[in-house]
Amino acid sequence: MTWNINDAPEQHGRTAIVTGANIGLGYDTALALAGKGCQVVLACRNMDKASAARQQILSRYPKAHVECQALNLSSLKSVRSFATAFAKNHKKLDLLINNAGIMMPPYSLSEDGFESQLAANYLGHFALTGLLLPLLGKTSGSRVISLSSLAHNWGAIRFDDLNFKHGYSKRAGYGQSKLACLMFAYELDRRLRKAGLKTLSVAAHPGVAATNLAHHFPRVLTVLFPLVGQSAANGALPTLYAALGDDINGGDYCGPRSMRQMRGSPVKVNSNRASKDLAAATRLWKLSEELSGVSFPI
Ligand SMILES: NC(=O)c1ccc[n+]([C@@H]2O[C@H](COP(=O)([O-])OP(=O)(O)OC[C@H]3O[C@@H](n4cnc5c(N)ncnc54)[C@H](OP(=O)(O)O)[C@@H]3O)[C@@H](O)[C@H]2O)c1
């Protein structure tokens, strides 16, 4: 059976946050949700880009409910402001799509002192989820979707040097951040179940999708990326399946079915051993609470 967006039920009366929704997979995820009648909040670091994306969605679906709200995941202050403002203006949250990301940039630290990929891809989303969990917990049928990658195989969690103070590798840094996102999704699922909460935590990856993500690659690879990758619209399907599929359980991981999970229709997929290491997941969770200053109520 092949899942398609046409299989998803209408989403009228539901609210979603999509991080990094101005372009790429986030944009196509937001577009599809808006097309289904969901109220969508485009959580973006650049408000001009967010407004342009909103206009583009409205030109396709004039009756869509689309809002823009500022969120820089590399800043814990921005994450806190976003969560506070969101909770003030919304009574419920059905879908939190933790999509935004960067890949293999030159070494830099976030304003809070974390390696940039760890900060934007993982820690910002960890904090955002913790701050929004009370609202998610109150919303029946809510889900948190965490974007991982085939690159979760590239890295390990460097507990002794999480921020690559020594020997930065762009590739290992991206791998670490995406492995952390996947471990977080699985650990969140275990904790939600233990706490008796009905919110589902689900992970997804797009395979290889031709987006702006590869702009730090050497030029020869940026030319090849669109040739290998599927479209952003198809790359968004595993996220949409994780968010809207009616056979999805907490702890599932969705990705493309074909070419070693690089492209194709969305299905449930498996992940590597490191992503299922329970002791490492607990250690990472505790460390992430310390580093972000956000304690989960579960
Ligand atoms: N494309 C692929 O083949 C692929 C493969 C595996 C996993 N993924 C994952 O899929 C997700 C989406 O990637 P994409 O391919 O759609 O990339 P993209 O086209 O580069 O889009 C990334 C989005 O994230 C936003 N973003 C980056 N840093 C941010 C921050 N600090 N705060 C808020 N927003 C931030 C970007 O905003 P700006 O426009 O302002 O920069 C943009 O909206 C990422 O998590 C990525 O790791 C992608």
The ligand as a Gaussian input file, in Angstrom:
#p B3LYP/6-31G(d) Opt

LIG

0 1
 N       16.945000      17.743000       1.832000
 C       17.380000      16.548000       2.200000
 O       17.820000      15.731000       1.376000
 C       17.324000      16.147000       3.643000
 C       17.786000      14.865000       3.968000
 C       17.698000      14.431000       5.282000
 C       17.160000      15.260000       6.252000
 N       16.744000      16.506000       5.921000
 C       16.209000      17.371000       6.993000
 O       15.036000      18.012000       6.566000
 C       14.882000      19.260000       7.251000
 C       14.533000      20.354000       6.259000
 O       15.622000      20.531000       5.365000
 P       15.471000      21.078000       3.875000
 O       16.103000      20.073000       2.997000
 O       14.101000      21.522000       3.616000
 O       16.479000      22.333000       3.965000
 P       16.312000      23.845000       3.509000
 O       15.637000      23.950000       2.205000
 O       17.695000      24.422000       3.649000
 O       15.356000      24.469000       4.639000
 C       15.785000      24.551000       5.953000
 C       14.839000      25.433000       6.735000
 O       15.308000      25.523000       8.099000
 C       15.408000      26.885000       8.472000
 N       16.393000      27.105000       9.507000
 C       17.699000      26.826000       9.504000
 N       18.264000      27.210000      10.665000
 C       17.269000      27.741000      11.419000
 C       17.219000      28.330000      12.700000
 N       18.314000      28.493000      13.443000
 N       16.039000      28.762000      13.176000
 C       14.912000      28.659000      12.414000
 N       14.904000      28.121000      11.182000
 C       16.076000      27.679000      10.697000
 C       15.767000      27.593000       7.154000
 O       15.544000      28.993000       7.285000
 P       16.298000      30.045000       6.289000
 O       15.606000      29.950000       4.957000
 O       16.077000      31.354000       6.971000
 O       17.729000      29.629000       6.209000
 C       14.814000      26.888000       6.212000
 O       13.524000      27.412000       6.378000
 C       16.177000      19.472000       8.002000
 O       16.000000      19.123000       9.348000
 C       17.150000      18.500000       7.365000
 O       18.171000      18.065000       8.247000
 C       16.804000      16.980000       4.632000

